[in-house]
């Protein structure tokens, strides 16, 4: 798989200075974490999940979560478990030649994760998936905290899965692969100021102790907002909700340090249709007019996606990469905004490895690059360029979005 695979070779040659790198389930974990992009959540009780997975893969989705937690009713858990396991087995057993309209290429699937409720359910799903466990990249752990040692139980369950299924050979379940987890930080103890420092300290300790088992860290803004009975509208970003923005800032402060090198993903965007507006649209007309794409701007605003674009920009400014999404229309927006610009790429190349210090004008002659302070930024930017590619000098976000939304 590869980001922007649906774009023709000829058009990609025009849009990109450097194409995104090819990815697979066994690619280096730091690259996979950076390449997650828009992680699409699918309720576990949804019919024809296998069909949804192949369809979204064909449309450019790189990572998907099959959810057994808050997206389904408590009364539907048993059905959803069987439904998810059946879908994974179906994808595993699907003949290579069985390709229907709307499907991806045979064998081409996104990174798949199961969001579980408990360590016991994690073990049960590994058993239910059978040989299909070979398709999984790992599990998503909700409401992650370790004040009482609860988080450790998930890692004990992961170790048991590796022991039982991880070394069964080519005909076995996981064929020796390392399944990884993505914890979601969303518990009330991280929201309340009197407990936040202790909660985050306990979390960082357990994550560092199990660093090889962590792919990325996710933020659950819906649960964080619910602690105060809040919900942002599509005209506001999560950063306008100050009590939640403060939690995000502290999460990045604790887990976003270069020495730990955790990828922290942006919180969910939960809006996907239009309604009456109160505030002015948040997309300038000029870039779309210059690209001769005024209709694209109209489509984005009718879908309420201008707010998403603003929030992704703020995610990136605050050290977050990728985003949880709940609708396929969100995927190309996240990915178009994740491509490294030609200017960023040249800056990163000029900085990375130049640890002797000093400062100089940027290659575009419009800013100052400082070699020591910008070193970590340059390394992260070059990793993102591997995952999402580098735009050609004349390519804009509008060009990338138009190509990926066709």
N, C-alpha and C positions, 0 to 999 in steps of 0.2 A: 504494500500500500504506500501511497504518497499523497501529500497534500496537493490539491489542484490537478489531480490526474485527469479530471474530466475536460480540462482545457487542451485543445489540440496542440500538437508539437509546434506547428507554425506560429500559433498565437502565443504559446508559452515562450517561444524564442524572442518574441517582441516584448512581452510583459516582464520577463525576468532577466536580470543580470546573471543570476545563479539560481538554478532550479532547486526545489526542496529535495532532500535526500530520501532515498527509498527506505522504508521502514518495514519491520516485521516483528512478530511477537517476541523474538529473541534479540532485538536490537539493544544496545547499551541502555541501561535504565535511566541515566541522566538525559539521554536523547529522547526516550519515550516520554519521560515526564514533561520535558519542554514541548513535545509535539502533541500533547493531549488535545489542545485546542478547545473546541466546543464539545464538552462531554454531555451527550444527550441521555437524559433519564427516561426510562420506559417503565411504567407500572407493571409489576409482575403478573397481574391478572389480565393483562391485555391480550385479546385473541391474536393468533398468528404472529407471535413474537419473532419467530425465525424469518418470516417474510419481511417484517419490519427491519430486521437487522441487515439483510442483504440489500433491501431497497435503499436504506440510508447510507450503506457503504458505497453504493453506486453514485449517490448524490454528494459524496465527499466527506461523510462523517468518519472520523478516525477512532473515536472512543465512545462507548456506550455503557450505561449502567442499567442492569435489570434489577428493579427495586422491589424489595420485599418488606420495606419499612413503612414510612409515613404515607406513601402514595397509595397504599391499599388498606382496606378496612381490616380490623383485627379478625373478623369472622371469615375473611377470605385468605388467610395465611396458608392454610394447608393446600388449598387449590392453587394458589400462586406458586408455592414451592414446586408442586408437580408440573405446573405449566411452564415455569422457567427451566426446570430440568429437562422436560420433554423438548422444549425448543432447542436447547443446547445439544441434546442428543441428535435431534433432527439435523441440525447444522453439521454435526460431526459425521453423520452417516450419509449425507446428501451426495448422490453421485456427481462426479465432476462434470458430466455432460448435461445435468439437469439445470438448464438455464431458462428462466421464463422472463417475459417482458418486465422491465423495471428492476430485475435482479442485478447484483454486481457480477463481476467475473467469477467463475467457479473457484471456490477456495479462497477468494479475497474477502476478508472480514475485518471489521474494526477491532480494536482492543476491547475485550468484553470483561466486565466486572459484575459481580453480584453484590448488591447492598443488603446486608443481613441485619437482623435485630440482635442476635445473641451469639456467643461463641458456639453454643450447642447447635444453633441453626447453621452456622458456618460449616461445622463438621457434617451435619446432615445433608447439606447441599452438595458437598464434595462427593458424598456417597451416592446421592441420587443422580448426579451428572454422569457417573460411570466413565466410560472412555472419553466422553465429551469434555471432561475436565481439561483435556489437552488444549481446548480452544480458549480457556480462561486465562486472563492476565492476572486476576486476583479478586480481592474482595474490598468493599467499601464499608467502613465501620462508622456508624452514626453515633452522635452524642458522646464523642470520645473524651474521656477524662480518666485520671488514674488516682484520684484522692483515696480510694479504697482498694486499689490494686485491680480494679475491674478490667482495665485495658490490658493488663498482663495476660488475662485469660484468653483474649483474642490471639495473642502471639503464641500461647501454648497450643491453641487449636490449630494455628497455621503450622506449627512444628509437627503436630500429629498428622496433619494432611500430607506434609512432605514425607514423613516417615512411612505412611501407609501407601501413598500413591506416587511419590516423587521419583522413585528409582525402579519402576516396574519394567523398564525396557521399552522398546519401540512399540510393542503391542499394548503397553499399559496406559494408565490414565494420563499422567502428567509428563511422562517420558523424560524425567530428570530435570524439568524446568523449575525455575524458582518463581512461585506465585508470590505476589506482593500485595500490600494493602494500601488503601488511601483512607486515613482517618478523617472524619469530619468534625471540626471544632465548632460546637453549637450549644454547649451545655450552659444552664443558668449560672453555674459557678464562675464562668468566664465573663459573664455580663456584669454581675454585681461587683462594684469596685472593691468591696471589703474582702472578696475571695479571689479576685482575678489573678493577682500576682502568684499566690500559692498554687492555683489551678494550672496556670501556664508553666510554672516551674516544674510541677509534677509531670506535665505532659512532655516537656522538652527532655526531661530525664529518661522517660520510657522510650521516646522516639530515638534518642541518641543511642540508647542501649540496643535498639533493634533497627539501626539505620539501614542495614542491607535488606530489610523486609519492607521498607517504606518506599513507595513510588513517588507520591506527592501528598501534600496536605490540603484538604479542602475546607472551605468556610461555609457554614450553614446560616446564612443571613436571615432566612425565614424563621428558624427557631430562635435566633438571637433577638429578632424583632418581637417575637411572640411573648417574650419575657415581660415586655412592657405593653402588650396589646397593640402593637404598631404594625402597619403595613404600608410600604411606600407605593405611590401611584406610578403609572408609567411615565409621568412627566418629571419625576424626581429620581435621583440616583440614591443608592444606599449610602453614599457619602453625605447626603443631605439629612439623613437620620443620624443625628449626632451621637446618640448613645451607642449605636451600632458601629459607626465610623471609628469611635474611640476604641472599641474592642478590636476591630481590624488593625488599627495602628499598633496596638499592643501585641497582637499576634505576629505581625511583621517584625516588630522590635525584637521579639524573643526568638522567632524561628527563621527570620529572613536574613540572618547574618551569613556572610560569605563562608565562614568557617564551617557552618552546618550544611550549606548548599541544598536546602530544601526548596523544591518548587511549591509555591503556595498559589492555589487557583482562586479565581474570582468567584464571588457568590452568585447564586442563581438569579437569572432574569426570568420572571414568571408571567410576563405579559405577552400576548401574541395577537391581539386584534385591536381595532380602533374603537374609540368612544369619543364623546364630546370633550373638546379641549378647553382647558382653562388658561394654560400658559402658551406662549409663542413657541412654534416649532423650533427645534434645536439644531437643524441642519442648514448651513448657509447655502444659498442658491448658486453662488458663483462657481464652486468647483464642479457642480453638475452641469451648469451651462457651458463652462469651458470644455468639458468632456462630451458635450452634445448629448447629455443623458438626463434631461429634466424629468422624463417619465420615471426613471429609476428613483429619483428623489421622492416623487409622489408616492410610489409603491412603498418605500421605506416608511414614510410618514403615515400612510393609511394602515400599515401593519404595526404602528407604534414602535418602530425600530430606531427612531432617532434618539430616544432615551437610552436604548441599549448601546448605541454607538458612543454616546457621551460617557456611559458608565464604564465601558471597556477602556476608553482612554484614561479615565481616572484609576481604574484597576492597575493599568500598566504604570502610571505615574507613581502609584503607591507600592510597587514591587510585586504585583500579582501577575500571573501568566496563565492564560486559559480561562475557561468559564463553564460553570454548570448551566445547562439550558434545558428547556422542557418542550421545545417546538423546533421542527426541522428548519423553519425559516431563519432561526437564529444562527445556525451553523456557518453559513457563508460569511455573515457579518463578522463573527469572531475571527474567522480564518483570514479574511481580507485585512483586518486590522493587526494581525499578528505577523504579517510579512515584514521583514526588515527593509527599511528604505535604503536606497543607494547611498544617501548621505550618511546614515547611521553606520552602514557597513564599512565605508571608507574611514570613518572616524575610528571604529573599533579596530580595524587593521593597523591604523597608525599608532594606536595606543597599546594593544596587547603585547605582552612580553617586554615592553620598554620600561623596565623597572628602575632604570637609573635616575628617574625623576625629570624635572623640567616641564616646560609648557611650550606649546607652539600653536600657531593658527591652524584651524581645521582644514582638511583638503578642500572643502567648499568655501574657505576663506570667510566664514560668517560667525565663528565662535572660537573660543580658546579650548584646546584639549590639554588637560593636566595629566601627565603620565602616571603618577602614583594614585591620586584620588579616583581616577576613572578606570583603573585596571579591572576591578570586579565587574563594572558595567560592561566593559569591552568583552570580557570572557562570556558573560551571559548573552550578550547581543550576538556573538558569533555562534553560540550554541543554538539560539533561536533561528539564526540564518540557516543552519543545517536542517532544522525542522520545517521551516516555512518558506525558505528561499529568500532571495534578495531581489527587490524590484529593480527593473531597469531605470536608468536615470530619469526618463520622461514619464514613467508609470506612476499613476496616482492611486489612492485608495479607491476612487470611483472606478477606475479601469479594472482593478482586481475584483471588486464587488460585482460589477456588471458581467464579467467573464464567468464568475462562479455561481451567479444566480440564474443563468439561462436554463 
